[in-house]
Amino acid sequence: MTALTLYYHPLSSYCHKVLIALDVLRISVDKRVLDLGDPAQRAAHLALWPTGKIPLLVDRGRAIPETSIIIEYLQRHHAQGDLLIPADPDAALEVRLWDRLFDQYVMTPMQALTADLLRPEQARDAFGVAQARSKLSQAYAWIDQQLAGRNWAAGAAFSMADCAAAPALFYALAYVPLPPQHVHLAAYFERLLAHSSVAGVIDQARPWLPFFPGRAGLSRRFFDPSAG
């Protein structure tokens, strides 16, 4: 039995980031779906990590939080497959940079849009929503420029930056579709979807997509509201 336990939810974008990394690194973990709405589960989780956030990796009783730290830890101590952070220090910095950029400038505004949909109608923040949409549009533009002549976000190989990009873009595009001029980003997104580790995580999430607040904007190849 594996000593590694991952507390996660199959709909969470940040959990997807780690699940993709686990598949690339070929690491087996005991996956435990966490229901933070359950008081007992929430209390037990807070005892492990006071912020209560997921995903959370536990290795022989040691809690490892935060997605980028989890992935680096997994690569350093448990990797069996391809590496996600290069050994070369400068190349590793490039990967870490684009990992943070996707988290901060795509994942964060996407989550702001999701959070707004979870609020009561009278508590919705139209100004905040407009800001988040604008930030995504701005991010798409400079990411598109970065991807000119590249297959992957931070170099020739699939990396931690791409693990961050895949779920961030998957959900963000449900809120702010790509304009037609961003051909590099559009092609990159298709390469992400074709990557076996990304495709596997999306397939695992499909039963949960009806619960995604922004599901109306998802491509019909992922979610068809008229099905079933």
Sine and cosine of phi, psi and omega as CSV:
sin_phi,cos_phi,sin_psi,cos_psi,sin_omega,cos_omega
0.00,0.00,0.66,-0.76,-0.02,-1.00
-0.93,0.36,0.54,-0.84,0.06,-1.00
-1.00,0.08,-0.12,0.99,-0.07,-1.00
-1.00,-0.08,0.72,-0.69,0.07,-1.00
-0.82,-0.57,0.74,-0.67,0.06,-1.00
-0.90,-0.44,0.87,-0.49,0.12,-0.99
-1.00,-0.02,0.81,-0.58,-0.17,-0.99
-0.37,-0.93,0.04,-1.00,0.20,-0.98
-0.70,-0.72,0.69,-0.72,-0.10,-0.99
-0.94,0.35,-0.13,0.99,0.05,-1.00
-0.99,-0.14,-0.26,0.97,-0.12,-0.99
-0.95,0.30,0.77,-0.64,0.01,-1.00
-0.90,0.44,-0.67,0.74,0.01,-1.00
-0.93,0.37,-0.55,0.83,0.09,-1.00
-0.92,0.40,-0.61,0.79,0.07,-1.00
-0.85,0.53,-0.65,0.76,0.00,-1.00
-0.83,0.56,-0.71,0.70,-0.01,-1.00
-0.96,0.28,-0.61,0.79,0.02,-1.00
-0.89,0.46,-0.64,0.77,0.07,-1.00
-0.88,0.47,-0.71,0.70,0.00,-1.00
-0.88,0.47,-0.67,0.74,0.01,-1.00
-0.86,0.52,-0.65,0.76,-0.02,-1.00
-0.93,0.37,-0.67,0.74,0.01,-1.00
-0.91,0.42,-0.66,0.75,-0.03,-1.00
-0.98,0.19,-0.15,0.99,0.01,-1.00
0.85,0.52,0.82,0.57,-0.01,-1.00
-0.90,-0.45,0.75,-0.66,0.06,-1.00
-1.00,-0.06,0.71,-0.71,0.06,-1.00
-0.71,-0.71,0.36,-0.93,0.16,-0.99
-0.99,0.10,0.95,-0.30,-0.06,-1.00
-1.00,0.00,0.81,-0.59,0.00,-1.00
-0.83,-0.55,0.92,-0.40,0.04,-1.00
-0.94,0.35,0.80,-0.60,-0.07,-1.00
-0.97,-0.24,0.78,-0.63,0.09,-1.00
-0.96,-0.28,0.99,-0.14,-0.03,-1.00
-0.95,0.31,-0.18,0.98,0.10,-0.99
-0.98,0.19,-0.23,0.97,0.05,-1.00
-1.00,0.06,0.87,-0.48,-0.10,-1.00
-0.83,0.55,-0.64,0.77,-0.03,-1.00
-0.93,0.37,-0.70,0.72,0.03,-1.00
-0.91,0.42,-0.65,0.76,0.00,-1.00
-0.89,0.45,-0.69,0.72,0.00,-1.00
-0.89,0.45,-0.69,0.73,0.02,-1.00
-0.90,0.44,-0.62,0.79,-0.01,-1.00
-0.94,0.34,-0.65,0.76,0.04,-1.00
-0.89,0.45,-0.49,0.87,0.05,-1.00
-0.94,0.35,-0.48,0.88,0.05,-1.00
-0.98,0.19,-0.66,0.75,-0.06,-1.00
-0.52,-0.86,0.92,-0.40,-0.19,-0.98
-0.88,0.47,-0.40,0.92,0.02,-1.00
-0.96,0.29,-0.36,0.93,-0.01,-1.00
0.97,0.26,0.15,0.99,-0.08,-1.00
-0.99,0.11,0.42,-0.91,0.13,-0.99
-0.83,-0.56,0.40,-0.92,0.06,1.00
-0.97,0.25,0.36,-0.93,0.10,-0.99
-0.69,-0.72,0.80,-0.60,0.06,-1.00
-0.99,-0.15,0.69,-0.72,0.09,-1.00
-0.84,-0.54,0.83,-0.55,-0.02,-1.00
-0.85,-0.52,0.96,-0.27,0.00,-1.00
0.79,0.61,0.70,0.71,0.06,-1.00
1.00,0.02,-0.17,0.99,0.01,-1.00
-1.00,-0.06,0.82,-0.58,0.01,-1.00
-1.00,0.04,0.77,-0.64,0.04,-1.00
-0.86,-0.51,0.94,-0.34,-0.03,-1.00
-0.99,-0.15,0.06,-1.00,0.13,-0.99
0.93,0.36,0.84,-0.54,-0.20,-0.98
-0.83,0.56,-0.72,0.69,-0.04,-1.00
-0.91,0.41,-0.61,0.79,0.05,-1.00
-0.93,0.38,-0.66,0.75,0.04,-1.00
-0.85,0.52,-0.72,0.69,-0.04,-1.00
-0.91,0.41,-0.68,0.73,0.04,-1.00
-0.89,0.46,-0.67,0.75,0.01,-1.00
-0.88,0.47,-0.72,0.69,0.01,-1.00
-0.87,0.49,-0.69,0.72,0.02,-1.00
-0.90,0.44,-0.66,0.75,-0.06,-1.00
-0.93,0.37,-0.59,0.81,-0.18,-0.98
-0.92,-0.40,-0.32,0.95,-0.16,-0.99
-0.68,-0.73,0.00,1.00,-0.13,-0.99
-0.89,0.46,0.69,-0.72,0.09,-1.00
-0.86,-0.51,-0.24,0.97,-0.07,-1.00
-0.89,-0.45,-0.54,-0.84,-0.01,-1.00
-0.92,0.40,0.56,-0.83,0.01,-1.00
-0.99,0.12,0.49,-0.87,-0.02,-1.00
-0.96,-0.29,-0.22,0.98,0.06,-1.00
-0.79,-0.62,0.88,-0.47,-0.09,-1.00
-0.90,0.43,0.41,-0.91,0.05,-1.00
-0.95,0.31,-0.54,0.84,0.02,-1.00
-0.90,0.44,0.81,-0.59,-0.10,-1.00
-0.87,0.49,-0.66,0.75,-0.02,-1.00
-0.93,0.36,-0.65,0.76,0.05,-1.00
-0.91,0.42,-0.61,0.80,0.04,-1.00
-0.90,0.43,-0.62,0.78,0.05,-1.00
-0.89,0.46,-0.64,0.77,0.03,-1.00
-0.89,0.46,-0.66,0.75,0.03,-1.00
-0.90,0.43,-0.71,0.70,-0.01,-1.00
-0.90,0.44,-0.61,0.79,0.02,-1.00
-0.87,0.49,-0.78,0.63,-0.07,-1.00
-0.96,0.29,-0.45,0.90,0.17,-0.99
-0.87,0.50,-0.73,0.68,-0.01,-1.00
-0.93,0.37,-0.62,0.78,-0.01,-1.00
-0.90,0.44,-0.68,0.73,0.04,-1.00
-0.91,0.41,-0.63,0.77,0.03,-1.00
-0.90,0.43,-0.71,0.71,-0.15,-0.99
-0.99,0.10,-0.57,0.82,-0.15,-0.99
-0.95,-0.32,-0.14,0.99,0.13,-0.99
-0.88,-0.47,-0.81,0.59,-0.04,-1.00
-0.89,0.45,-0.69,0.73,-0.09,-1.00
-0.91,0.42,-0.78,0.63,0.06,-1.00
-0.90,0.43,-0.54,0.84,0.07,-1.00
-0.88,0.48,-0.69,0.73,-0.01,-1.00
-0.93,0.36,-0.51,0.86,0.08,-1.00
-0.90,0.44,-0.63,0.77,0.03,-1.00
-0.93,0.37,-0.62,0.78,0.06,-1.00
-0.90,0.43,-0.71,0.70,-0.02,-1.00
-0.88,0.48,-0.59,0.81,-0.01,-1.00
-0.91,0.42,-0.60,0.80,0.01,-1.00
-0.93,0.36,-0.37,0.93,0.01,-1.00
-0.99,0.10,-0.14,0.99,0.00,-1.00
-0.99,0.14,0.40,-0.92,0.17,-0.99
-0.86,0.51,0.50,-0.86,-0.07,-1.00
-0.78,0.62,-0.66,0.75,-0.05,-1.00
-0.96,0.29,-0.21,0.98,-0.02,-1.00
-0.97,-0.26,0.11,0.99,-0.01,-1.00
-0.91,0.42,0.51,-0.86,-0.09,-1.00
-0.90,-0.45,1.00,-0.02,-0.06,-1.00
-0.89,0.46,-0.63,0.78,0.01,-1.00
-0.91,0.41,-0.70,0.72,0.02,-1.00
-0.89,0.45,-0.62,0.79,0.04,-1.00
-0.90,0.44,-0.70,0.72,0.02,-1.00
-0.89,0.46,-0.65,0.76,0.04,-1.00
-0.89,0.47,-0.71,0.70,-0.03,-1.00
-0.90,0.44,-0.67,0.74,0.04,-1.00
-0.90,0.44,-0.65,0.76,0.02,-1.00
-0.90,0.44,-0.66,0.75,0.01,-1.00
-0.89,0.45,-0.64,0.77,0.04,-1.00
-0.91,0.42,-0.68,0.73,0.02,-1.00
-0.88,0.48,-0.67,0.74,0.04,-1.00
-0.90,0.44,-0.68,0.73,0.00,-1.00
-0.90,0.44,-0.68,0.74,0.03,-1.00
-0.82,0.57,-0.66,0.76,-0.09,-1.00
-0.90,0.43,-0.75,0.66,-0.04,-1.00
-0.98,0.18,-0.40,0.92,0.12,-0.99
-0.93,0.36,-0.62,0.78,0.05,-1.00
-0.85,0.52,-0.67,0.74,0.04,-1.00
-0.90,0.44,-0.67,0.74,0.00,-1.00
-0.87,0.49,-0.55,0.83,-0.13,-0.99
-1.00,0.07,-0.10,1.00,0.03,-1.00
-0.86,0.52,0.85,-0.52,0.01,-1.00
0.98,0.18,0.13,0.99,-0.02,-1.00
-0.87,-0.50,0.53,-0.85,0.16,-0.99
-1.00,0.04,-0.60,0.80,-0.06,-1.00
-0.82,-0.57,0.24,-0.97,-0.21,-0.98
-0.91,0.42,-0.60,0.80,-0.17,-0.99
-0.73,-0.68,0.67,0.74,0.04,-1.00
0.68,-0.73,-0.23,-0.97,-0.10,-0.99
-0.98,0.19,-0.35,0.94,-0.10,-1.00
-0.93,-0.38,0.46,-0.89,0.13,-0.99
-0.87,0.49,0.73,-0.68,-0.14,-0.99
-0.64,-0.77,-0.07,-1.00,0.07,-1.00
-0.85,0.53,-0.53,0.85,0.04,-1.00
-0.87,0.49,-0.61,0.79,0.02,-1.00
-0.96,0.27,-0.52,0.85,0.11,-0.99
-0.87,0.49,-0.62,0.79,0.04,-1.00
-0.96,0.29,-0.64,0.77,-0.08,-1.00
-0.91,0.41,-0.65,0.76,-0.15,-0.99
-0.85,0.52,-0.83,0.56,-0.01,-1.00
-0.94,0.33,-0.54,0.84,0.02,-1.00
-0.88,0.48,-0.74,0.67,-0.01,-1.00
-0.95,0.32,-0.62,0.79,-0.02,-1.00
-0.81,0.58,-0.74,0.67,-0.02,-1.00
-0.99,0.13,-0.60,0.80,-0.02,-1.00
-0.88,0.47,-0.62,0.79,-0.03,-1.00
-0.92,0.39,-0.30,0.95,0.10,-0.99
-0.94,0.34,-0.40,0.92,-0.01,-1.00
-0.99,-0.17,-0.68,0.73,-0.03,-1.00
-0.76,-0.65,0.99,-0.11,0.00,-1.00
-0.89,0.45,0.38,-0.92,0.04,-1.00
-0.95,0.30,0.73,-0.68,0.16,-0.99
-0.94,0.33,0.44,-0.90,-0.13,-0.99
-0.89,0.46,-0.38,0.92,-0.05,-1.00
-0.96,0.27,-0.25,0.97,-0.04,-1.00
-1.00,0.03,0.92,0.40,-0.11,-0.99
-0.94,0.35,-0.56,0.83,-0.02,-1.00
-0.93,0.37,-0.69,0.73,0.01,-1.00
-0.92,0.39,-0.63,0.78,0.03,-1.00
-0.88,0.47,-0.69,0.72,0.00,-1.00
-0.92,0.39,-0.62,0.78,0.04,-1.00
-0.89,0.46,-0.69,0.72,0.01,-1.00
-0.87,0.50,-0.63,0.78,0.04,-1.00
-0.92,0.40,-0.60,0.80,0.06,-1.00
-0.91,0.42,-0.63,0.77,0.06,-1.00
-0.87,0.50,-0.74,0.68,-0.03,-1.00
-0.89,0.46,-0.51,0.86,-0.01,-1.00
-0.99,0.16,-0.26,0.97,0.01,-1.00
-0.93,0.37,0.74,-0.67,-0.14,-0.99
-0.87,0.49,-0.59,0.81,-0.04,-1.00
-0.94,0.33,-0.62,0.78,0.04,-1.00
-0.93,0.36,-0.73,0.68,-0.02,-1.00
-0.86,0.51,-0.63,0.78,0.00,-1.00
-0.90,0.43,-0.65,0.76,0.00,-1.00
-0.93,0.37,-0.65,0.76,0.04,-1.00
-0.89,0.45,-0.66,0.75,0.03,-1.00
-0.87,0.49,-0.65,0.76,0.01,-1.00
-0.91,0.41,-0.47,0.88,-0.03,-1.00
-0.99,0.11,-0.29,0.96,-0.13,-0.99
-0.79,0.62,-0.69,0.72,-0.01,-1.00
-0.89,0.45,-0.32,0.95,-0.04,-1.00
-0.99,-0.12,-0.23,0.97,-0.09,-1.00
-0.87,0.49,-0.48,0.88,0.09,-1.00
-0.87,0.49,-0.27,0.96,0.00,-1.00
-0.99,-0.13,-0.03,1.00,0.04,-1.00
-0.96,0.29,0.83,-0.56,-0.07,-1.00
-0.84,0.54,-0.51,0.86,-0.01,-1.00
-0.99,-0.12,0.41,0.91,-0.12,-0.99
-0.86,0.51,-0.45,0.89,-0.03,-1.00
-0.88,0.47,-0.43,0.90,-0.02,-1.00
-1.00,-0.06,-0.07,1.00,0.01,-1.00
-0.93,0.37,0.58,-0.82,0.09,-1.00
-0.86,0.51,0.58,-0.81,0.00,-1.00
-0.91,0.42,-0.27,0.96,0.07,-1.00
-0.96,0.28,-0.27,0.96,0.05,-1.00
-0.97,-0.24,-0.63,0.78,-0.08,-1.00
-0.51,-0.86,0.84,-0.54,0.04,-1.00
-0.91,-0.42,0.95,-0.30,-0.07,-1.00
-0.90,0.44,-0.31,0.95,-0.01,-1.00
-1.00,0.05,-0.18,0.98,-0.04,-1.00
-0.97,0.25,0.53,-0.85,0.08,-1.00
0.96,0.27,0.00,0.00,0.00,0.00
